[in-house]
Amino acid sequence: MGYHIRVNLNANRTKLGSLKMYNDSGALVFGPVQALGRSEYGYPWSQTDGHTPTGVYSATISKEPMPQTVKNKRSYGPSKYIIMDPVSGNAIIAEQNGRSGLWIHGGDPADTGAPSYPLRPTHGCVRLSNEDQHSLIYVLSTLGGGTGKVTIAEV
């Protein structure tokens, strides 16, 4: 199966969660780092642009980072991102409701004093700091990249 990324999100999505990555032997190889799965609009997970849906996803690394326009640098950061395809749980229900394009990516920080500082909300993706995203992609690349699994849980 390859790597397994585990994202634990707070039930109160204004609070930060965490991300850890395990290799195919189950050993922790990255994290924990701060993660956020909060909708910029406060929408529930079942709606387009809502909170990140819980469940299991298959995962692959993008071939390239997003084109580095000003907007993309702010929203996604300079690193490659992890593409998540729903496998089970609320992730499948959300996909049936039209949700797509769920990723793990970086991006510019929130304003100081924002509820989820230093991470900004997204449109349903999992956000990491640019530094953590770069490190995650580096570790994945040293493990050979390929396909893995992401489990997103709410605690």
N, C-alpha and C positions, 0 to 999 in steps of 0.2 A: 504494500500500500504506500510506502514512503513516509514522509513526514506527517505529523499531526499537530495542527495549531489549535490551541484551546483558548477561547475568548470567554471570559466571565464578565458579564455586564451587570451593573447594578439595576435592580428593579426600578429605582428612581433614576431615570436616564440622564438627569442633570449631573449625577455623580460619576466619577471615573471608574472604569473597570480595569481589567488586566488581560494581557496576552502572554502566553507561554508557548514555546514550540518544543516538540519532542521528536527525536529521530525514529527510524523504523524499529529500533530495539527498545523504544520507550524511555530512553534517557533524555532528561531535560538538556537542551542545547542552546536555548535562547529564552531570555526573560527571567522573571516577569517584568513587563513594561506597561506603562499606562496605555489604555485603549478607551475609545468612546464609540458607542453605537447609537447615538442620539440624533433624531430628526431635527433639522434646523427649524422646522415648523411645529414640532411637538406632536406630529401625527402618530397614530398607533402603527405598529408593524404591518398590519394588514393592508394599509393604504400606500399608494405610490408616494414616494418621498418620505415615508414614515420611518420609525425607529428600525434598527437592524433586526430582522426576524431571527428568532432562535431556531436551532436545528442543526443538521449536518449538511455540509457542502463538500463537493469535490473541489480541489483547488489546483490551479496552475499559475505560474509566473508569466506576466505579460512579456511579449518579445522585446518591447521597447517601453520607455517611460511615455507618458502623455506628451504630445508636442508642447514645447516649452514656451507657450504664450504667457502673458502676464496672468490671465485668468487661470490657466491650467497650473502654473507654478503655485499660485495661491491656494487653489482648491485641491490639488493632487500631489504637489511636491515634485522634486526633480528625479525621484527614483522610479524604478519599475513598480508595478502593483501586483497584487494577488487577485486573480479572477476566481470568484466563488460561484459554483453551479449547484443549485439546491438538490439534495438527495432525500431528506426526510424532515419531519417536524413542521413547525410553522413556516420554514423556508419554502416548502412545497406549496403550502396554501397561499403564501404571498405571491409565489410565481404564478399560480392559477388566477390570482387577482390582478395580474399584469406587472408585477415587480420584476425588474431585470437590472442588469448592470451593478450587481452588488460586489464590492471589492474591499480589500484591505489596502489602504493607501495613506500617504502622508498629507502634508499641507501646512500652510502658515498657521501660527498659533492664534488662539483667541485673544481678545483684549484682556489686559490685566483686570481682574475683578469679575470677569464673566463666570457664570455658575460652573462651567466645566473647564475653567482655565487649568492648564495651558492648551487644551485641545478644543478646537471648534467643532460644532455639530456638522453633520453632513446631510445628504439626502438619502440616507439609509445604509451607507457603507460603514465600515469600521475604520476609524481614524487613529493613526499613530503620529507621533512627532516625526518630522523629516529625518532626524537622526536615528530614531528607532526603526523607521521604515528602511532606511539605507542599511542598517545593521542586519535587519531581518532578511532582506534580499541577499546580502552578502553571505550569511550563514546558509540560506537555502541553496545558493549557488555552489558553495563549497561541499554541500551534501549531494550535489548532482542535479538540483532542480527537480524537474519532472512533476509528477502528479502526487498530490497528498490529500489530506482531509482537514477540514476546519469544523470544529464543533463550537457553536455559540450557545451559551447558557445564560440564564438570568438568575442571579443570586440575591 
